[in-house]
Amino acid sequence: MLDQLIKVVRPTALGADRFTGQNMHPGAFRVYGGQVLAQCVSAAAETVEDGRDIHSQHAYFLRAGNPSKPIEFEVERARDGFSFSSRRVVALQDGKPILVSSMSFQAPSRGDDYQPDMPAVPPPESLPNERELSLEAGNLDESFMITTGEDLDIRVVEPVNWENPVPREPILQAWMKTTGPVGNERGLHEALLSYMSDAFLIDVCLIAHGRHFAGKDFQVASLDHALWFHEGFRADEWLLHIVEAERIGAGRGLARGSFYTRQGRLVATTMQQGVMRFR
């Protein structure tokens, strides 16, 4: 499964800054947004000169993707400056955009350093992973295994019982990594973090009022997603994702996430806004 994930997040070049990608879960009810974010990162990175690494991604989810169809990616080389390169990627199905993403890449630079301390949480070895919990509960959805598949090892400090959610403080803390080693292909670890970054941002807003993402009377969908990369990391080593709700109101929820290495380095920050409204 990890080999499949790596293949999916690296779309195939078609020439003229065009790419095509497959879907990780073709039998799912929709395309996982994190997958498309990851594919955009990989496609854009292929058009940037060596030595420039991605430092930010800003995306809008426009339409639900069809998991039974491939996704086309068109890259626009917006600008190549002295130390920054800007790219815009449009992901399309049937000729219509399902996501647009702008990314910026930077040549190595030096400056001041500051970050908040990583919160103290139990180590990942002391926690069960989401796949184990799902198998024990007998509710594994094999068509849409984002947090419960065999490609990612995700361990939530205080797991959510999505079969019977109850209101709780809107904070989630989860250790994440791939289930096996990953190579050093350019942009691969950043693409994998983009994939992981979409996992809990709407969820943390839902738990504030004990709601379920599949509730029949409640519409839930991602609107936009932002991601900033601060320094190097490996997606096959433990990353702690601290996710908190920032604001819920007007039929929307906004959440912020912080990725820390096990050594306490803050390597990425993400934010997402989603629709959360009564039908």
KOLKESE-64559 format. One record per residue (C-alpha): residue number from 1; residue in three letters; chain; x, y, z. Coordinates in steps of 0.1 Angstrom, whole numbers. Example, Ala and Ser with C-alpha at 12.3 -4.5 7.8 and 13.67 -1.06 7.14 Angstrom:
<nr:1 rest:ALA kette:A xx:123 yy:-45 zz:78>
<nr:2 rest:SER kette:A xx:137 yy:-11 zz:71>
% end
This chain:
<nr:1 rest:MET kette:A xx:0 yy:0 zz:0>
<nr:2 rest:LEU kette:A xx:28 yy:24 zz:7>
<nr:3 rest:ASP kette:A xx:43 yy:18 zz:-28>
<nr:4 rest:GLN kette:A xx:9 yy:26 zz:-42>
<nr:5 rest:LEU kette:A xx:6 yy:59 zz:-22>
<nr:6 rest:ILE kette:A xx:41 yy:69 zz:-34>
<nr:7 rest:LYS kette:A xx:31 yy:62 zz:-70>
<nr:8 rest:VAL kette:A xx:-2 yy:81 zz:-67>
<nr:9 rest:VAL kette:A xx:13 yy:113 zz:-52>
<nr:10 rest:ARG kette:A xx:38 yy:115 zz:-81>
<nr:11 rest:PRO kette:A xx:17 yy:121 zz:-112>
<nr:12 rest:THR kette:A xx:31 yy:111 zz:-146>
<nr:13 rest:ALA kette:A xx:45 yy:138 zz:-169>
<nr:14 rest:LEU kette:A xx:28 yy:142 zz:-202>
<nr:15 rest:GLY kette:A xx:50 yy:170 zz:-215>
<nr:16 rest:ALA kette:A xx:45 yy:208 zz:-218>
<nr:17 rest:ASP kette:A xx:40 yy:211 zz:-180>
<nr:18 rest:ARG kette:A xx:11 yy:187 zz:-180>
<nr:19 rest:PHE kette:A xx:7 yy:156 zz:-158>
<nr:20 rest:THR kette:A xx:-18 yy:129 zz:-151>
<nr:21 rest:GLY kette:A xx:-25 yy:111 zz:-118>
<nr:22 rest:GLN kette:A xx:-45 yy:82 zz:-105>
<nr:23 rest:ASN kette:A xx:-65 yy:79 zz:-73>
<nr:24 rest:MET kette:A xx:-55 yy:62 zz:-41>
<nr:25 rest:HIS kette:A xx:-90 yy:50 zz:-33>
<nr:26 rest:PRO kette:A xx:-109 yy:45 zz:-66>
<nr:27 rest:GLY kette:A xx:-139 yy:29 zz:-48>
<nr:28 rest:ALA kette:A xx:-144 yy:58 zz:-24>
<nr:29 rest:PHE kette:A xx:-174 yy:82 zz:-24>
<nr:30 rest:ARG kette:A xx:-151 yy:111 zz:-33>
<nr:31 rest:VAL kette:A xx:-114 yy:119 zz:-40>
<nr:32 rest:TYR kette:A xx:-95 yy:127 zz:-8>
<nr:33 rest:GLY kette:A xx:-84 yy:163 zz:-9>
<nr:34 rest:GLY kette:A xx:-50 yy:157 zz:6>
<nr:35 rest:GLN kette:A xx:-42 yy:134 zz:-24>
<nr:36 rest:VAL kette:A xx:-48 yy:162 zz:-49>
<nr:37 rest:LEU kette:A xx:-28 yy:187 zz:-27>
<nr:38 rest:ALA kette:A xx:1 yy:162 zz:-28>
<nr:39 rest:GLN kette:A xx:-1 yy:156 zz:-65>
<nr:40 rest:CYS kette:A xx:0 yy:194 zz:-71>
<nr:41 rest:VAL kette:A xx:32 yy:197 zz:-50>
<nr:42 rest:SER kette:A xx:48 yy:169 zz:-70>
<nr:43 rest:ALA kette:A xx:38 yy:183 zz:-104>
<nr:44 rest:ALA kette:A xx:49 yy:218 zz:-95>
<nr:45 rest:ALA kette:A xx:83 yy:206 zz:-82>
<nr:46 rest:GLU kette:A xx:90 yy:189 zz:-115>
<nr:47 rest:THR kette:A xx:90 yy:224 zz:-132>
<nr:48 rest:VAL kette:A xx:113 yy:242 zz:-107>
<nr:49 rest:GLU kette:A xx:151 yy:242 zz:-110>
<nr:50 rest:ASP kette:A xx:171 yy:221 zz:-86>
<nr:51 rest:GLY kette:A xx:180 yy:237 zz:-53>
<nr:52 rest:ARG kette:A xx:147 yy:254 zz:-47>
<nr:53 rest:ASP kette:A xx:123 yy:238 zz:-22>
<nr:54 rest:ILE kette:A xx:86 yy:244 zz:-16>
<nr:55 rest:HIS kette:A xx:79 yy:267 zz:13>
<nr:56 rest:SER kette:A xx:42 yy:274 zz:9>
<nr:57 rest:GLN kette:A xx:10 yy:261 zz:-8>
<nr:58 rest:HIS kette:A xx:-24 yy:277 zz:-10>
<nr:59 rest:ALA kette:A xx:-53 yy:259 zz:-26>
<nr:60 rest:TYR kette:A xx:-90 yy:261 zz:-32>
<nr:61 rest:PHE kette:A xx:-112 yy:230 zz:-35>
<nr:62 rest:LEU kette:A xx:-137 yy:238 zz:-63>
<nr:63 rest:ARG kette:A xx:-155 yy:205 zz:-71>
<nr:64 rest:ALA kette:A xx:-157 yy:170 zz:-56>
<nr:65 rest:GLY kette:A xx:-134 yy:147 zz:-75>
<nr:66 rest:ASN kette:A xx:-146 yy:115 zz:-91>
<nr:67 rest:PRO kette:A xx:-123 yy:87 zz:-77>
<nr:68 rest:SER kette:A xx:-130 yy:64 zz:-107>
<nr:69 rest:LYS kette:A xx:-114 yy:89 zz:-132>
<nr:70 rest:PRO kette:A xx:-78 yy:101 zz:-135>
<nr:71 rest:ILE kette:A xx:-69 yy:137 zz:-127>
<nr:72 rest:GLU kette:A xx:-51 yy:160 zz:-151>
<nr:73 rest:PHE kette:A xx:-27 yy:187 zz:-138>
<nr:74 rest:GLU kette:A xx:-17 yy:218 zz:-157>
<nr:75 rest:VAL kette:A xx:13 yy:238 zz:-143>
<nr:76 rest:GLU kette:A xx:17 yy:275 zz:-150>
<nr:77 rest:ARG kette:A xx:52 yy:289 zz:-145>
<nr:78 rest:ALA kette:A xx:41 yy:322 zz:-130>
<nr:79 rest:ARG kette:A xx:76 yy:335 zz:-121>
<nr:80 rest:ASP kette:A xx:112 yy:325 zz:-116>
<nr:81 rest:GLY kette:A xx:130 yy:352 zz:-96>
<nr:82 rest:PHE kette:A xx:165 yy:355 zz:-81>
<nr:83 rest:SER kette:A xx:156 yy:332 zz:-52>
<nr:84 rest:PHE kette:A xx:119 yy:324 zz:-54>
<nr:85 rest:SER kette:A xx:99 yy:305 zz:-80>
<nr:86 rest:SER kette:A xx:61 yy:307 zz:-82>
<nr:87 rest:ARG kette:A xx:38 yy:280 zz:-97>
<nr:88 rest:ARG kette:A xx:1 yy:277 zz:-102>
<nr:89 rest:VAL kette:A xx:-14 yy:242 zz:-107>
<nr:90 rest:VAL kette:A xx:-49 yy:234 zz:-119>
<nr:91 rest:ALA kette:A xx:-63 yy:199 zz:-112>
<nr:92 rest:LEU kette:A xx:-90 yy:189 zz:-137>
<nr:93 rest:GLN kette:A xx:-115 yy:162 zz:-145>
<nr:94 rest:ASP kette:A xx:-136 yy:162 zz:-176>
<nr:95 rest:GLY kette:A xx:-121 yy:195 zz:-185>
<nr:96 rest:LYS kette:A xx:-133 yy:212 zz:-153>
<nr:97 rest:PRO kette:A xx:-111 yy:223 zz:-124>
<nr:98 rest:ILE kette:A xx:-116 yy:205 zz:-92>
<nr:99 rest:LEU kette:A xx:-88 yy:223 zz:-73>
<nr:100 rest:VAL kette:A xx:-65 yy:252 zz:-80>
<nr:101 rest:SER kette:A xx:-32 yy:256 zz:-61>
<nr:102 rest:SER kette:A xx:-5 yy:282 zz:-59>
<nr:103 rest:MET kette:A xx:30 yy:273 zz:-46>
<nr:104 rest:SER kette:A xx:62 yy:291 zz:-39>
<nr:105 rest:PHE kette:A xx:97 yy:276 zz:-39>
<nr:106 rest:GLN kette:A xx:128 yy:292 zz:-24>
<nr:107 rest:ALA kette:A xx:166 yy:288 zz:-28>
<nr:108 rest:PRO kette:A xx:184 yy:281 zz:5>
<nr:109 rest:SER kette:A xx:186 yy:312 zz:28>
<nr:110 rest:ARG kette:A xx:197 yy:321 zz:63>
<nr:111 rest:GLY kette:A xx:181 yy:342 zz:89>
<nr:112 rest:ASP kette:A xx:169 yy:344 zz:125>
<nr:113 rest:ASP kette:A xx:152 yy:313 zz:141>
<nr:114 rest:TYR kette:A xx:122 yy:311 zz:165>
<nr:115 rest:GLN kette:A xx:95 yy:286 zz:171>
<nr:116 rest:PRO kette:A xx:71 yy:278 zz:200>
<nr:117 rest:ASP kette:A xx:79 yy:247 zz:221>
<nr:118 rest:MET kette:A xx:63 yy:214 zz:211>
<nr:119 rest:PRO kette:A xx:35 yy:204 zz:236>
<nr:120 rest:ALA kette:A xx:43 yy:174 zz:258>
<nr:121 rest:VAL kette:A xx:23 yy:143 zz:246>
<nr:122 rest:PRO kette:A xx:27 yy:105 zz:251>
<nr:123 rest:PRO kette:A xx:52 yy:89 zz:227>
<nr:124 rest:PRO kette:A xx:37 yy:71 zz:197>
<nr:125 rest:GLU kette:A xx:49 yy:37 zz:210>
<nr:126 rest:SER kette:A xx:24 yy:40 zz:239>
<nr:127 rest:LEU kette:A xx:-6 yy:46 zz:216>
<nr:128 rest:PRO kette:A xx:-26 yy:23 zz:193>
<nr:129 rest:ASN kette:A xx:-29 yy:33 zz:157>
<nr:130 rest:GLU kette:A xx:-61 yy:42 zz:139>
<nr:131 rest:ARG kette:A xx:-61 yy:9 zz:119>
<nr:132 rest:GLU kette:A xx:-58 yy:-12 zz:150>
<nr:133 rest:LEU kette:A xx:-87 yy:7 zz:166>
<nr:134 rest:SER kette:A xx:-109 yy:4 zz:135>
<nr:135 rest:LEU kette:A xx:-102 yy:-33 zz:132>
<nr:136 rest:GLU kette:A xx:-110 yy:-39 zz:168>
<nr:137 rest:ALA kette:A xx:-143 yy:-19 zz:165>
<nr:138 rest:GLY kette:A xx:-152 yy:-37 zz:132>
<nr:139 rest:ASN kette:A xx:-158 yy:-5 zz:113>
<nr:140 rest:LEU kette:A xx:-130 yy:-4 zz:89>
<nr:141 rest:ASP kette:A xx:-141 yy:13 zz:56>
<nr:142 rest:GLU kette:A xx:-119 yy:-4 zz:31>
<nr:143 rest:SER kette:A xx:-130 yy:20 zz:3>
<nr:144 rest:PHE kette:A xx:-116 yy:51 zz:20>
<nr:145 rest:MET kette:A xx:-87 yy:43 zz:43>
<nr:146 rest:ILE kette:A xx:-70 yy:77 zz:49>
<nr:147 rest:THR kette:A xx:-61 yy:72 zz:85>
<nr:148 rest:THR kette:A xx:-67 yy:35 zz:87>
<nr:149 rest:GLY kette:A xx:-48 yy:21 zz:57>
<nr:150 rest:GLU kette:A xx:-15 yy:2 zz:55>
<nr:151 rest:ASP kette:A xx:4 yy:31 zz:41>
<nr:152 rest:LEU kette:A xx:3 yy:55 zz:70>
<nr:153 rest:ASP kette:A xx:7 yy:49 zz:107>
<nr:154 rest:ILE kette:A xx:-15 yy:74 zz:126>
<nr:155 rest:ARG kette:A xx:-18 yy:74 zz:164>
<nr:156 rest:VAL kette:A xx:-42 yy:99 zz:180>
<nr:157 rest:VAL kette:A xx:-35 yy:108 zz:216>
<nr:158 rest:GLU kette:A xx:-72 yy:109 zz:225>
<nr:159 rest:PRO kette:A xx:-90 yy:90 zz:197>
<nr:160 rest:VAL kette:A xx:-124 yy:100 zz:185>
<nr:161 rest:ASN kette:A xx:-153 yy:75 zz:185>
<nr:162 rest:TRP kette:A xx:-168 yy:85 zz:152>
<nr:163 rest:GLU kette:A xx:-196 yy:60 zz:156>
<nr:164 rest:ASN kette:A xx:-208 yy:80 zz:186>
<nr:165 rest:PRO kette:A xx:-191 yy:114 zz:188>
<nr:166 rest:VAL kette:A xx:-196 yy:136 zz:218>
<nr:167 rest:PRO kette:A xx:-187 yy:173 zz:223>
<nr:168 rest:ARG kette:A xx:-152 yy:178 zz:235>
<nr:169 rest:GLU kette:A xx:-124 yy:204 zz:234>
<nr:170 rest:PRO kette:A xx:-116 yy:210 zz:198>
<nr:171 rest:ILE kette:A xx:-79 yy:199 zz:199>
<nr:172 rest:LEU kette:A xx:-65 yy:167 zz:183>
<nr:173 rest:GLN kette:A xx:-29 yy:155 zz:187>
<nr:174 rest:ALA kette:A xx:-17 yy:128 zz:164>
<nr:175 rest:TRP kette:A xx:16 yy:111 zz:156>
<nr:176 rest:MET kette:A xx:20 yy:104 zz:119>
<nr:177 rest:LYS kette:A xx:45 yy:87 zz:95>
<nr:178 rest:THR kette:A xx:46 yy:63 zz:66>
<nr:179 rest:THR kette:A xx:46 yy:26 zz:75>
<nr:180 rest:GLY kette:A xx:79 yy:21 zz:58>
<nr:181 rest:PRO kette:A xx:110 yy:39 zz:46>
<nr:182 rest:VAL kette:A xx:106 yy:64 zz:18>
<nr:183 rest:GLY kette:A xx:133 yy:74 zz:-8>
<nr:184 rest:ASN kette:A xx:148 yy:109 zz:-13>
<nr:185 rest:GLU kette:A xx:131 yy:118 zz:-46>
<nr:186 rest:ARG kette:A xx:127 yy:156 zz:-49>
<nr:187 rest:GLY kette:A xx:96 yy:169 zz:-32>
<nr:188 rest:LEU kette:A xx:84 yy:134 zz:-22>
<nr:189 rest:HIS kette:A xx:84 yy:141 zz:16>
<nr:190 rest:GLU kette:A xx:67 yy:174 zz:11>
<nr:191 rest:ALA kette:A xx:40 yy:158 zz:-10>
<nr:192 rest:LEU kette:A xx:34 yy:131 zz:16>
<nr:193 rest:LEU kette:A xx:31 yy:158 zz:44>
<nr:194 rest:SER kette:A xx:6 yy:176 zz:22>
<nr:195 rest:TYR kette:A xx:-13 yy:143 zz:19>
<nr:196 rest:MET kette:A xx:-13 yy:139 zz:57>
<nr:197 rest:SER kette:A xx:-21 yy:175 zz:64>
<nr:198 rest:ASP kette:A xx:-58 yy:172 zz:52>
<nr:199 rest:ALA kette:A xx:-66 yy:144 zz:77>
<nr:200 rest:PHE kette:A xx:-79 yy:161 zz:108>
<nr:201 rest:LEU kette:A xx:-85 yy:198 zz:101>
<nr:202 rest:ILE kette:A xx:-123 yy:196 zz:96>
<nr:203 rest:ASP kette:A xx:-126 yy:168 zz:121>
<nr:204 rest:VAL kette:A xx:-113 yy:190 zz:149>
<nr:205 rest:CYS kette:A xx:-141 yy:215 zz:142>
<nr:206 rest:LEU kette:A xx:-167 yy:188 zz:141>
<nr:207 rest:ILE kette:A xx:-158 yy:174 zz:176>
<nr:208 rest:ALA kette:A xx:-165 yy:208 zz:192>
<nr:209 rest:HIS kette:A xx:-202 yy:200 zz:190>
<nr:210 rest:GLY kette:A xx:-200 yy:162 zz:187>
<nr:211 rest:ARG kette:A xx:-208 yy:161 zz:150>
<nr:212 rest:HIS kette:A xx:-201 yy:133 zz:125>
<nr:213 rest:PHE kette:A xx:-187 yy:141 zz:90>
<nr:214 rest:ALA kette:A xx:-213 yy:118 zz:75>
<nr:215 rest:GLY kette:A xx:-243 yy:132 zz:93>
<nr:216 rest:LYS kette:A xx:-273 yy:133 zz:70>
<nr:217 rest:ASP kette:A xx:-286 yy:166 zz:82>
<nr:218 rest:PHE kette:A xx:-252 yy:184 zz:81>
<nr:219 rest:GLN kette:A xx:-231 yy:193 zz:51>
<nr:220 rest:VAL kette:A xx:-193 yy:191 zz:54>
<nr:221 rest:ALA kette:A xx:-167 yy:199 zz:27>
<nr:222 rest:SER kette:A xx:-133 yy:215 zz:25>
<nr:223 rest:LEU kette:A xx:-131 yy:250 zz:10>
<nr:224 rest:ASP kette:A xx:-95 yy:260 zz:11>
<nr:225 rest:HIS kette:A xx:-62 yy:248 zz:24>
<nr:226 rest:ALA kette:A xx:-29 yy:265 zz:33>
<nr:227 rest:LEU kette:A xx:4 yy:249 zz:41>
<nr:228 rest:TRP kette:A xx:38 yy:264 zz:50>
<nr:229 rest:PHE kette:A xx:70 yy:244 zz:51>
<nr:230 rest:HIS kette:A xx:96 yy:258 zz:76>
<nr:231 rest:GLU kette:A xx:125 yy:233 zz:73>
<nr:232 rest:GLY kette:A xx:135 yy:199 zz:62>
<nr:233 rest:PHE kette:A xx:119 yy:167 zz:76>
<nr:234 rest:ARG kette:A xx:112 yy:131 zz:67>
<nr:235 rest:ALA kette:A xx:77 yy:117 zz:63>
<nr:236 rest:ASP kette:A xx:89 yy:82 zz:72>
<nr:237 rest:GLU kette:A xx:99 yy:95 zz:107>
<nr:238 rest:TRP kette:A xx:74 yy:104 zz:134>
<nr:239 rest:LEU kette:A xx:57 yy:138 zz:131>
<nr:240 rest:LEU kette:A xx:34 yy:152 zz:157>
<nr:241 rest:HIS kette:A xx:4 yy:170 zz:142>
<nr:242 rest:ILE kette:A xx:-13 yy:194 zz:167>
<nr:243 rest:VAL kette:A xx:-47 yy:204 zz:153>
<nr:244 rest:GLU kette:A xx:-69 yy:231 zz:169>
<nr:245 rest:ALA kette:A xx:-102 yy:248 zz:159>
<nr:246 rest:GLU kette:A xx:-97 yy:285 zz:154>
<nr:247 rest:ARG kette:A xx:-133 yy:296 zz:147>
<nr:248 rest:ILE kette:A xx:-166 yy:280 zz:139>
<nr:249 rest:GLY kette:A xx:-195 yy:301 zz:126>
<nr:250 rest:ALA kette:A xx:-215 yy:313 zz:96>
<nr:251 rest:GLY kette:A xx:-217 yy:277 zz:83>
<nr:252 rest:ARG kette:A xx:-179 yy:274 zz:82>
<nr:253 rest:GLY kette:A xx:-151 yy:260 zz:104>
<nr:254 rest:LEU kette:A xx:-115 yy:271 zz:105>
<nr:255 rest:ALA kette:A xx:-87 yy:250 zz:119>
<nr:256 rest:ARG kette:A xx:-49 yy:253 zz:123>
<nr:257 rest:GLY kette:A xx:-23 yy:225 zz:125>
<nr:258 rest:SER kette:A xx:14 yy:224 zz:135>
<nr:259 rest:PHE kette:A xx:37 yy:195 zz:125>
<nr:260 rest:TYR kette:A xx:66 yy:189 zz:149>
<nr:261 rest:THR kette:A xx:95 yy:163 zz:145>
<nr:262 rest:ARG kette:A xx:101 yy:140 zz:175>
<nr:263 rest:GLN kette:A xx:130 yy:163 zz:183>
<nr:264 rest:GLY kette:A xx:106 yy:192 zz:188>
<nr:265 rest:ARG kette:A xx:113 yy:211 zz:156>
<nr:266 rest:LEU kette:A xx:83 yy:229 zz:140>
<nr:267 rest:VAL kette:A xx:86 yy:219 zz:104>
<nr:268 rest:ALA kette:A xx:52 yy:228 zz:89>
<nr:269 rest:THR kette:A xx:21 yy:248 zz:97>
<nr:270 rest:THR kette:A xx:-13 yy:243 zz:80>
<nr:271 rest:MET kette:A xx:-48 yy:259 zz:80>
<nr:272 rest:GLN kette:A xx:-80 yy:249 zz:65>
<nr:273 rest:GLN kette:A xx:-115 yy:263 zz:62>
<nr:274 rest:GLY kette:A xx:-145 yy:240 zz:55>
<nr:275 rest:VAL kette:A xx:-183 yy:242 zz:50>
<nr:276 rest:MET kette:A xx:-201 yy:231 zz:82>
<nr:277 rest:ARG kette:A xx:-238 yy:238 zz:79>
<nr:278 rest:PHE kette:A xx:-272 yy:224 zz:83>
<nr:279 rest:ARG kette:A xx:-288 yy:212 zz:50>
% end
